[in-house]
Amino acid sequence: MNLEFLGYKTLIIYDDYNVKEVFLKDINEVYEICKNLENPEENFEIQYQKKYKLDNEILLSEQKNFIIKNENVPKLYNSTQRDIKVGKNVIIINPSNLYECFLDDNVFVGPFCEIQKGVKIGKNTRIQSHTFICELVTIGKNCFIGHGVMFVNDLFSEGGPSGDSSKWRETIIEDNVSIGSNATILPVKICKNVVIGAGSVVTKDIVESGIYAGNPAKKLRDIK
Ligand SMILES: CC(C)(COP(=O)(O)OP(=O)(O)OC[C@H]1O[C@@H](n2cnc3c(N)ncnc32)[C@H](O)[C@@H]1OP(=O)(O)O)[C@@H](O)C(=O)NCCC(=O)NCCS
């Protein structure tokens, strides 16, 4: 028996919208075709056939099905409010991404915020736009968390992000704390009746009421 590969392959691409049959010189063409499909799905089911010549007859001798990932199509998730618990009169402006957290009565969350699992926010607290509140953060009552405030739970103390959440550390913000725009709050405790200046980086616990600012944040003065 004399089998000779004909030097081309048949590729059939299935997705919800298209069935195409093409002849390929090179498997790299698969990627080009996937890129150019209308309405491309994330993955394509590919039927790949090699054709061989047998005694001047065409014989289909090999057929494989496999999945090829279309790397040019992003995986899209919408922002969500999933499994959150809320008190009365809570307002959330979308788009914001909140999950498995608790917002007590009258909490306001501005747009483009993320509030993660286990976060608790007390009554009447306002979270302004673009703020990120990670796991292990608790915020008290009557607080003002300004625009773009970033909380941190992973200190990268072992040279980079730790996938092990047991290494993350908690932050507790007590009642009546106002945090200025663009401040970064490392894992600390901040006692009640404190103001944190805009752009500050809070690196240590604050145990005394007052106004704090700078990087690292230091006390400027008492609240009059
Ligand atoms: C921290 C803050 C409350 C201090 O206000 P203040 O008591 O009136 O302070 P002053 O403006 O008199 O400044 C006192 C000193 O602190 C410095 N300072 C003030 N705010 C600072 C800040 N955010 N970061 C670093 N230093 C700051 C001033 O430069 C000044 O320094 P100097 O004594 O060497 O000149 C205020 O500056 C601030 O940052 N507020 C945050 C407002 C905010 O983000 N609102 C969000 C909603 S829009």
The ligand as a Gaussian input file, in Angstrom:
#p B3LYP/6-31G(d) Opt

LIG

0 1
 C       -4.898000      66.757000      55.823000
 C       -5.796000      67.972000      55.741000
 C       -7.129000      67.688000      56.421000
 C       -5.031000      69.059000      56.485000
 O       -5.727000      70.237000      56.454000
 P       -5.223000      71.480000      57.389000
 O       -5.247000      71.061000      58.798000
 O       -6.026000      72.638000      56.984000
 O       -3.711000      71.590000      57.000000
 P       -2.923000      72.784000      56.299000
 O       -3.456000      73.007000      54.926000
 O       -2.875000      73.924000      57.253000
 O       -1.478000      72.136000      56.152000
 C       -0.676000      71.867000      57.269000
 C        0.593000      71.197000      56.764000
 O        0.292000      69.893000      56.329000
 C        0.628000      69.721000      54.948000
 N       -0.445000      68.936000      54.341000
 C       -1.733000      69.258000      54.264000
 N       -2.434000      68.285000      53.668000
 C       -1.536000      67.346000      53.354000
 C       -1.646000      66.102000      52.710000
 N       -2.831000      65.639000      52.283000
 N       -0.548000      65.383000      52.565000
 C        0.656000      65.825000      52.983000
 N        0.814000      66.990000      53.623000
 C       -0.271000      67.741000      53.785000
 C        0.698000      71.121000      54.399000
 O        1.541000      71.164000      53.282000
 C        1.224000      71.885000      55.551000
 O        2.615000      71.652000      55.636000
 P        3.634000      72.785000      56.181000
 O        3.215000      73.039000      57.615000
 O        4.970000      72.151000      56.042000
 O        3.404000      73.980000      55.324000
 C       -6.099000      68.385000      54.273000
 O       -4.987000      68.998000      53.685000
 C       -6.513000      67.213000      53.405000
 O       -5.683000      66.520000      52.785000
 N       -7.841000      66.951000      53.356000
 C       -8.402000      65.879000      52.576000
 C       -9.555000      66.424000      51.738000
 C      -10.126000      65.383000      50.826000
 O       -9.443000      64.517000      50.311000
 N      -11.440000      65.432000      50.589000
 C      -12.116000      64.435000      49.772000
 C      -13.427000      64.933000      49.241000
 S      -13.236000      66.171000      48.000000

